[in-house]
Amino acid sequence: MFVEKNAVILLSGGLDSAVTLYYAKDRGYKLTALIFDYKQRHKKEVDFALQLARLNNIEFYVIKIGLDWVKSSLTDKKIKVPFNRGLKNKDVPLTYVSGRNIIFLSYAASLSESIGAKSIFIGAHTQDYSGYPDCRPEFLRSFENALDDGLKYKGMKIVSPLLNKGKKEIIRLGLKLKVPFEYTWSCYQGGKTPCGKCDSCRFRITAFEELGMNDPILR
């Protein structure tokens, strides 16, 4: 049996998942976070996810998995993180991790059913699904339908409140929700400071600049 206001959130430590967390909290959900360590190059995001979970006093699980077979610049250090890729480029980028959201959502569904959580929150959005197939609305709808066929309890929802928003709109919503953006990490390189050159950094920095602000993590 599901409890309507119980939910699981996929918490990466990035800007989008942080805004999603605060969105869900603002709507009265009792959250449990899933944080994934999949040997990603930017493993530093895990530390930020932990900070966000603790700051909000929510229960969390850190899941360590190996995706050694994946050919992605996020998991294979022999593949360089792409710089200067057009921000409107809709090709699947080298940072794509094959099946990542399928894997993450499968874990989330197992946890959700086990604790009676009706909803799974994910921070997928329009700039992601232009290049990442597992962020697209049709995939999320199909996966939700698959959960109805594959779980004991029917009616679990995948909630993606940022799906139709660009980065600037997401940040604007986060400001309204008082998201501490200084506790978020977006850079794919995972160095001591953001590289400012990878797609993720550029989307983020550009959006803050369009809002007339400096990115708090760059101070």
C-alpha positions as CSV (number, residue, x, y, z in Angstrom):
1,M,0.0,0.0,0.0
2,F,1.3,3.5,-0.9
3,V,1.2,6.6,1.3
4,E,0.3,9.6,-0.9
5,K,2.9,12.0,0.5
6,N,5.8,9.6,0.8
7,A,8.3,9.9,-2.0
8,V,11.8,8.8,-3.1
9,I,14.1,11.4,-4.8
10,L,17.1,10.7,-7.0
11,L,19.6,13.1,-5.5
12,S,22.7,13.6,-7.5
13,G,24.0,16.7,-5.7
14,G,23.5,18.8,-8.9
15,L,21.5,21.9,-9.3
16,D,18.5,20.3,-10.8
17,S,18.1,17.5,-8.2
18,A,18.5,20.1,-5.5
19,V,15.7,22.3,-6.9
20,T,13.6,19.1,-7.3
21,L,14.2,18.3,-3.6
22,Y,13.1,21.7,-2.4
23,Y,10.1,21.6,-4.7
24,A,9.0,18.3,-3.2
25,K,9.6,19.5,0.3
26,D,7.6,22.7,-0.4
27,R,4.7,20.5,-1.4
28,G,4.7,18.5,1.9
29,Y,6.4,15.3,0.8
30,K,8.3,13.1,3.2
31,L,11.4,12.3,1.2
32,T,13.9,9.5,1.2
33,A,17.0,10.1,-1.0
34,L,18.9,7.7,-3.3
35,I,22.4,8.9,-4.0
36,F,24.5,6.9,-6.5
37,D,28.2,6.4,-6.6
38,Y,28.9,4.8,-10.0
39,K,32.6,5.6,-10.1
40,Q,31.8,8.8,-12.0
41,R,34.6,11.2,-12.8
42,H,32.7,13.9,-10.9
43,K,32.3,11.8,-7.8
44,K,32.5,15.1,-5.9
45,E,28.8,15.5,-6.5
46,V,28.1,12.7,-4.1
47,D,29.5,14.8,-1.2
48,F,27.2,17.6,-2.2
49,A,24.2,15.3,-2.3
50,L,25.1,14.1,1.2
51,Q,25.3,17.7,2.4
52,L,21.8,18.5,0.9
53,A,20.3,15.4,2.5
54,R,21.7,16.2,5.9
55,L,20.9,19.8,5.6
56,N,17.2,18.9,5.0
57,N,17.2,16.1,7.6
58,I,16.0,13.4,5.2
59,E,16.9,9.7,5.2
60,F,19.2,8.6,2.4
61,Y,20.9,5.6,0.9
62,V,24.2,5.7,-0.9
63,I,24.2,3.0,-3.6
64,K,27.6,2.0,-5.0
65,I,27.5,0.3,-8.4
66,G,30.0,-0.5,-11.1
67,L,29.3,0.5,-14.7
68,D,32.8,-0.5,-16.0
69,W,31.5,-1.5,-19.4
70,V,30.0,1.9,-20.2
71,K,31.7,4.0,-22.8
72,S,31.2,7.5,-21.4
73,S,33.5,10.4,-20.5
74,L,31.9,10.4,-17.1
75,T,33.1,6.8,-16.3
76,D,36.1,6.3,-18.5
77,K,39.0,8.6,-17.9
78,K,40.4,7.7,-21.3
79,I,37.5,9.6,-22.9
80,K,37.8,13.4,-22.6
81,V,34.9,15.4,-21.3
82,P,33.8,17.5,-24.3
83,F,34.4,21.3,-24.3
84,N,32.9,23.9,-26.5
85,R,30.0,21.7,-27.6
86,G,27.2,23.8,-29.0
87,L,24.6,24.3,-26.2
88,K,21.8,23.7,-28.7
89,N,23.4,20.5,-30.0
90,K,20.9,17.7,-29.8
91,D,23.3,14.8,-30.5
92,V,23.8,12.3,-27.7
93,P,26.9,13.6,-26.0
94,L,30.0,11.7,-24.8
95,T,28.8,12.3,-21.3
96,Y,25.8,10.0,-21.8
97,V,25.9,7.0,-19.5
98,S,24.1,4.1,-21.1
99,G,20.9,3.2,-19.3
100,R,21.7,5.3,-16.2
101,N,18.2,6.6,-15.5
102,I,16.8,3.1,-16.2
103,I,19.1,1.7,-13.5
104,F,18.5,4.6,-11.1
105,L,14.7,4.5,-11.5
106,S,14.7,0.7,-11.0
107,Y,16.4,1.1,-7.6
108,A,14.1,3.9,-6.8
109,A,11.0,1.8,-7.6
110,S,12.2,-1.0,-5.4
111,L,12.8,1.4,-2.5
112,S,9.5,3.2,-3.1
113,E,7.4,0.1,-3.0
114,S,9.3,-1.2,0.0
115,I,8.6,1.9,2.1
116,G,5.2,2.7,0.7
117,A,6.3,5.8,-1.3
118,K,3.8,6.7,-4.0
119,S,6.1,9.0,-6.0
120,I,9.6,9.0,-7.4
121,F,11.1,12.5,-8.0
122,I,13.7,13.1,-10.7
123,G,15.2,16.3,-11.9
124,A,15.2,15.6,-15.7
125,H,14.5,18.7,-17.8
126,T,14.3,20.0,-21.3
127,Q,18.1,20.8,-21.8
128,D,18.9,17.2,-20.7
129,Y,16.4,15.4,-22.8
130,S,17.5,17.2,-26.0
131,G,20.6,15.0,-25.8
132,Y,20.0,12.3,-23.3
133,P,17.4,9.7,-24.4
134,D,16.7,8.5,-20.8
135,C,15.5,12.0,-19.8
136,R,12.8,12.3,-22.4
137,P,9.2,12.6,-21.4
138,E,8.2,9.6,-23.5
139,F,10.7,7.4,-21.7
140,L,9.5,8.6,-18.3
141,R,5.9,7.8,-19.3
142,S,6.8,4.4,-20.6
143,F,8.8,3.5,-17.5
144,E,5.9,4.6,-15.3
145,N,3.7,2.2,-17.3
146,A,6.2,-0.6,-16.9
147,L,6.1,-0.1,-13.1
148,D,2.4,-0.8,-13.1
149,D,3.1,-4.1,-14.9
150,G,6.1,-5.1,-12.8
151,L,5.3,-4.1,-9.2
152,K,3.0,-5.6,-6.6
153,Y,1.3,-2.3,-6.0
154,K,0.0,-0.2,-9.0
155,G,-0.1,3.5,-9.3
156,M,3.5,4.6,-8.6
157,K,4.2,8.0,-10.2
158,I,7.4,9.3,-11.7
159,V,7.4,13.1,-11.0
160,S,9.6,15.4,-13.1
161,P,8.6,18.9,-12.1
162,L,11.4,20.5,-14.1
163,L,10.7,18.6,-17.3
164,N,9.6,21.6,-19.4
165,K,11.9,24.2,-17.9
166,G,15.3,25.5,-19.1
167,K,18.2,26.1,-16.7
168,K,17.3,29.8,-16.2
169,E,13.7,28.9,-15.2
170,I,15.0,26.1,-12.9
171,I,17.3,28.5,-11.1
172,R,14.6,31.1,-10.8
173,L,12.3,28.5,-9.2
174,G,15.2,27.5,-6.9
175,L,15.7,31.1,-5.8
176,K,12.0,31.2,-4.9
177,L,12.3,28.0,-2.9
178,K,15.5,29.2,-1.2
179,V,17.7,26.5,-2.6
180,P,21.3,26.8,-1.3
181,F,23.0,26.7,-4.7
182,E,26.4,26.8,-3.0
183,Y,25.7,23.2,-1.9
184,T,25.3,22.0,-5.4
185,W,27.9,20.6,-7.9
186,S,27.4,20.5,-11.7
187,C,30.9,20.3,-13.2
188,Y,31.7,17.0,-15.1
189,Q,35.4,17.3,-14.4
190,G,35.1,17.0,-10.6
191,G,38.2,19.1,-9.8
192,K,38.6,21.3,-6.7
193,T,36.7,24.1,-8.5
194,P,34.3,24.0,-11.5
195,C,36.1,23.9,-14.9
196,G,33.7,26.5,-16.4
197,K,34.1,24.8,-19.8
198,C,32.1,21.6,-19.9
199,D,28.5,21.6,-21.0
200,S,27.1,21.4,-17.5
201,C,29.2,24.3,-16.2
202,R,28.3,26.4,-19.3
203,F,24.6,25.8,-19.0
204,R,24.7,26.7,-15.3
205,I,27.0,29.8,-15.6
206,T,25.1,31.2,-18.6
207,A,21.8,30.8,-16.8
208,F,23.0,32.6,-13.7
209,E,24.4,35.4,-15.8
210,E,21.1,35.8,-17.7
211,L,19.5,36.3,-14.3
212,G,22.1,39.0,-13.5
213,M,23.8,36.9,-10.9
214,N,27.1,35.2,-10.2
215,D,27.0,31.4,-9.6
216,P,27.4,31.1,-5.8
217,I,29.8,28.1,-6.1
218,L,32.2,30.3,-8.1
219,R,32.7,32.9,-5.3
